[in-house]
Amino acid sequence: EADANDKKHMPLLPKIVKKNITVSPGDTLMELFVREGIERTDAYSIISSLSDLFNPRQLRQGQEIILNFETPPPSGTLFFHSLTLAPDLTREIQVTRSSEGTFLSKEVLYELEKKRVKAVAEIKSSLYNAALAADIPVEILIKMIRAYSYDVDFQRDIQSGDSFEALYEKVVDKNGNFIKGGELLYASLNTSGNPITIYRYQATDGEIDMYDAKGCSVRKTLMVTPIDGARLSSGYGMRRHPILGYTRMHKGLDFAAPSGTPIMAAGDGVIEMAGKKGGYGNYVRIRHANGYQTVYGHMKKFAPGIKKGVRVKQGSIIGYVGSTGISTGPHLHYEVLYNKENVNPASIKTPSGRILKNDELERFLLFKQEVETLCLNENPEPPLNELNNLQANNRSPVLD
Ligand SMILES: [Zn+2]
């Protein structure tokens, strides 16, 4: 009796029909909406409403969209009510029809958290493969390689039996699913029993950089490896079989890498030449401060905007690995000149970054100790907050 009574007083609510749609190859939002029964004028308004939050051109095949329709009695025709679309793993976009008939879009950010992860790996074939085997996210590997590219020639300095450890952050969702790599906090690269350690440190003025164990920024005037080292064919194989054309008289370093691998400006400077030059093929020469020049040969092509007179920053992309000119396969030929004379690129290690001193150095050394203690832990998670406080609190009593 009670049930019957309730039913009698229930308003005639429209039923919501939910459709889970998967984006097919070549679908546009417009086509998809119309196909699913949304009126063309509504579809247009929905798209213009959500395009503040999501570029419809970034719709991916396989992406899921949830469409909710009302079926107002008595007709039963489907009438768009709302939709949910997740452009990536970090957020979702909701579009709802308002009572005035307009469409409102909002973005809901998923709850994400950072976890600290420690990885230890022995290098058997290449740094890249070792990092992959140790489950290190590619973003972290790239940060590591960038930080080491001032000091390490990945192609020659790394051999089988070398090892490294890294402490880094990864961003996970509330179920612990990996979303992306965060910051590289610490790394130690052990080449021939000689560890090179680096630390991500935020100074009291807020500036963040990677520092060596003595508190010197890893930045140097010129990079030893001016190439996206993640794709270098490093490892013992390379050592036993020197690259074709590499001889003692060679004026520079050759880095074998897949065609199209980005090449970076080894230091800040001005492009002196970008064009074809004999056996060098597509050639770039950069003039740097204090009498240095760097030369890059055999490029497949130059990066957009790279031409004579253009100023470049260290690490910016100037071109791509190729095999133009006299070359036996895709590689970067890299030379460093000092007062117009060729010098060994690996021997130029002039610091160009910050050198921590006095109180800042003391603070850094405490931080360094903290990170190292953290690394001794099997699970680097528990002291997370202490470390965060140390990083965030400029006037920490521990440090004064
Ligand atoms: Zn060469």
Residues whose N, C-alpha, C, O or C-beta is under 5 A from the ligand:
A	BS01	ZN	L253 D254 H333
